[in-house]
Amino acid sequence: MTDEPASLTDHHLREALRHLKEAQDGDLRKTNAIALEQVSNTVSMVLREHSEDGE
């Protein structure tokens, strides 16, 4: 079961949006650091995939 790179990128970007939505819906004082970390990780994964695709 292999995903196409564009599909993986789409998945990770949707995950980032979901994390941001959860942070907005919750108590931002408690979830802000976790949401930022998760979004950062997601964006890093997307960038890593794009750099691997270019090699």
C-alpha positions in Angstrom: 0.0 0.0 0.0 1.9 3.0 -1.3 0.5 6.5 -1.4 1.4 8.9 -4.2 3.6 11.9 -3.0 0.8 14.4 -3.7 -1.6 12.3 -1.7 0.8 12.2 1.2 1.4 16.0 1.0 -2.4 16.5 1.0 -2.8 14.2 4.0 -0.1 16.1 6.0 -1.5 19.5 5.1 -4.9 18.4 6.2 -3.4 17.1 9.5 -1.9 20.5 10.1 -5.2 22.2 9.5 -6.9 19.7 11.9 -4.3 20.4 14.6 -4.9 24.2 14.2 -8.7 23.7 14.4 -8.3 21.6 17.6 -6.2 24.4 19.1 -8.8 27.0 18.2 -11.7 24.9 19.6 -9.9 24.1 22.9 -8.3 26.1 25.6 -5.4 27.8 23.7 -3.4 28.2 26.8 -3.2 24.4 27.2 -3.1 23.3 23.6 -1.0 26.0 21.9 2.4 24.4 22.5 1.2 20.9 21.5 -0.6 22.3 18.4 2.5 24.2 17.4 4.7 21.2 17.8 2.3 19.0 15.8 2.0 21.6 13.0 5.8 22.0 13.0 6.3 18.3 12.7 3.7 18.0 9.9 5.3 20.9 7.9 8.7 19.3 8.4 7.4 16.0 7.0 5.9 17.8 4.0 9.2 19.6 3.3 11.2 16.4 3.7 8.9 14.6 1.2 9.3 17.4 -1.3 13.1 17.4 -1.0 13.2 13.6 -1.4 11.0 13.9 -4.5 13.5 16.3 -6.0 16.4 14.0 -5.6 
